[in-house]
Amino acid sequence: MTSLLLVEDDEVIRIAVGRTLERYGFTVTTASDGLAGLDRFREAAPDLVLLDVMLPGLDGIGLCRRVRETSQVPILMMSARGDSLDVVGGLEAGADDYVVKPVDTSVLVARIRAVMRRAAVDPCADPAADRPAELVFGDVRIDPGGLEVTRAGRPVALTPTELRLLLELAAHPGVVLERHRLLRDVWDYRWQGGDSRVVDLCVARLRTKIGAERIETVRGFGYKLRR
Amino acid sequence: MAVLAAVAVTVASGSIGLAIHQSTKSRQLYYGRVTARGDLADTIGSVRADQQVPASLVPPKLAAEALTTTSPVTFYDASYSPQPVMWAAQYVDGNLVVAQYPMASEQRDLEALDRHTFYAAAGTVAVLVPLAAFGAEFAGRRLRRAARTAHRIAAGDLDARIGPRGRAGDEVHDLSRAVDSMADALQHRLRTEQRFTADVAHELRTPLAGLVAAAELLPDGEATELVRDRVRVLRSLTENLLEVSRLDAQVETADFVAVPLREFVGETVADIGFEVQLSIEGDPVVRTDPRRLDRILTNLLLNAHKHGRAPIELGVSGGVSGSVSSLTLTVRDHGPGFPPDILAEGPSRFRTGAPERGRGHGLGLTIALGQARVIGARLEFGDAVDGGAIARVTLPRIPDPTPDT
């Protein structure tokens, strides 16, 4: 059973979303502010964190950053403003994706499942698994079977989303992948959904981990992995 | 303006030149007459009835005039050869006594005067006309610029300003400042209104998020369905208001990607929740912003569903894969057609036309139009010949980005 931590200061949303998610079979722990959220996270070690951007005390972006210091657990942000800088801040801090409030339960559950699928990448189901044991891009080595990535011999800690993005780029070496295609293939969005900033900021995080020169930006188009 | 100034300067210097010419000439003739009369008196006094000038040379007009009086008469003969002369004549004891005074030097003086007047006038025109033309053109250009800016503001470019140009205190400068401050005031008012709408919609979101989540917890039943339906309406109204205020603020930018329309339109129709007859020619791929195109199509389809009658058709036509030049998406229903005011003026918010069209909140078409503008598409509303409303979205050709990193 998937356990998740819900950090939300609005009592009605916290209770209602929590109960609804329990009906969908998730184990839900809740917290009403950032610092309490951090404590709960350390105690409960949830499989996924669902947090509001605007929180009293430690805000969602700060909490996101603190969680990322020790963990690569999937993080989904909830924002009241999809068009604001909150979203960018949250994604920069390491969130995997975001939803805009008010969110339909079906949409929220679909997003949670999509990000959990990435966390539970089945090596056999991955197309990259058919490839030779190791993929090499400069000083970056990817083991698609063991899902391990090293840079100059040292292991690189990637979130499930970052790993999926890297595997997707690695599966098409030298090919420019459009951002909307990545939204579909990595984030499970359809044409109508998804925000390409999610891709941009995930690429930015990936670059800081495997080296900026590894991923080439084709402006207005997409990204490709450089050998 | 410049032509007018040139004509005015030419006429003025011409008249002044003419006046000087006339007065000089009449003064010369006066002196000529006096001198000729003096000569005549001398001639009469000294020679007395002595004919000095051959009679054949005396102008007949002078002779005839002298017959009528006993006083001396004068006559200016401009055509006398080799030089113009002033004649004086008098009958003394039945004999015509004449005297001539040559007017050559006066004639030369007058010609010189005319020449100088002409040069002076021509010089004045040469200097003044370009100056006048430049001045007039400068003022005209500033006025035209002011008019253009006012048109741009009227067309919705609230940042357009004429700007401080020219000397403070001149009329064009004052007019420009007045237009600019009017635009500032309008912009401020409009921005305040837009911000208020956005803030209201945004503030509604948090309680609405709780309401949406709480409504999901209600036990299923008729009452729950009623509540959920109203929550959905309230939510869509809030979302649409936010979308309209974002479009009004003109901060939206399109995110163009290559979209395979067959797959894309299929997904849009699958999400809509009622039956739509789909027809697509070929397998077109077009560069557009899929989220915004989806908003346009969804709003047009919802509008057709609410206000028109089935069957609702969505057609995609034109355009070749790769080099799409013009691709048209058409949403058509078989209802009463668009109300006349939408056909005449386009959609406006919170107006759904006839009261019986009632059920919408009238933002859908406004949003469709605004999003079409963001992706550079043309959205036209019309009625089919055999009844029903037709909305047509024509997508522009967006060139592929150059892969220059």
Interface residues (C-beta under 8 A of the other chain):
Chain A: D10 V12 I13 A16 V17 R19 T20 A80 R81 D83 K101 P102 V103 D104 T105 V176 E178 R179 H180 R181 R190 W191 Q192 G193 G194 S196 E216 T217 V218 R219 G220 F221
Chain B: H202 R205 T206 P207 L208 A209 G210 L211 V212 A213 A214 E216 L217 R235 R246 D255 F256 V257 A258 V259 E263 F264 E267 T268 D271 P290 R291 D294 P401 P403 D404 T405
